């Protein structure tokens, strides 16, 4: 359930990524610890801090990766294929330990 909640928060731009917090005036800086603006695409596809985990969970997927695919799936894929994408994304999110879990 925690994985699904974190995934949903990214979908709604309501996560604790610095750009999401910055847009709501909760933090003064939208930057990631690596120095780039911490938007959803940066977290999922580009942040150097999570390269190994990205390789493990996302780059093993047999699809052309995009933020839309990782967040929402693809209507041309089967339910099973979309489910596998979501499970991979959710495992990636959890393993990065970027978000605090209560």
SVG drawing of the C-alpha trace seen along z (x, -y; Angstrom):
<svg xmlns="http://www.w3.org/2000/svg" viewBox="-6 -30 31 40">
<polyline fill="none" stroke="black" stroke-width="0.4" points="0.0,0.0 2.8,-2.4 4.3,-2.0 1.0,-2.8 0.5,-5.9 4.0,-7.2 3.3,-6.5 0.0,-8.3 1.6,-11.3 4.0,-11.6 1.1,-11.3 -0.6,-14.2 2.5,-16.4 1.9,-16.1 5.0,-14.3 7.8,-15.5 10.0,-16.1 11.5,-19.6 9.8,-21.0 6.4,-19.9 7.1,-21.4 8.5,-24.6 5.3,-25.0 3.3,-25.0 5.7,-27.4 6.7,-24.7 10.4,-24.9 12.7,-27.6 14.6,-25.6 13.3,-23.2 16.7,-21.7 17.7,-18.0 20.7,-17.1 22.6,-16.5 22.0,-20.2 19.3,-19.8 15.7,-20.9 14.0,-18.0 11.0,-17.4 9.3,-14.1 11.1,-13.3 14.5,-14.1 13.7,-11.7 12.4,-8.9 14.8,-9.2 17.8,-11.3 19.1,-11.8 22.6,-10.4 22.0,-9.5 19.6,-6.7 21.4,-5.4 22.0,-1.9 18.4,-1.5 17.1,-2.9 19.1,-0.3 17.8,2.4 14.1,1.6 13.3,-0.6 15.8,0.0 15.1,3.7 11.6,2.9 11.2,3.8 9.6,0.4 10.8,-3.1 10.7,-4.9 8.9,-8.1 7.4,-9.9 3.9,-9.3 4.6,-5.5 6.0,-5.2 3.3,-7.3 0.2,-6.3 1.0,-3.2 0.0,-2.8 -3.5,-2.1 -2.1,-0.1 -0.5,2.4 -2.2,5.2 -3.3,4.9 -0.5,7.4 2.1,5.3 0.9,2.1 0.9,3.8 4.5,4.9 5.5,1.4 3.8,0.0 5.4,2.7 8.8,1.8 8.2,-1.9 6.9,-1.4 9.8,0.8 12.2,-1.8 10.4,-4.6 10.6,-2.6 14.2,-1.5 15.5,-5.0 14.5,-5.9 13.8,-9.4 10.4,-9.6 9.7,-9.2 7.3,-6.3 5.2,-6.4"/>
</svg>
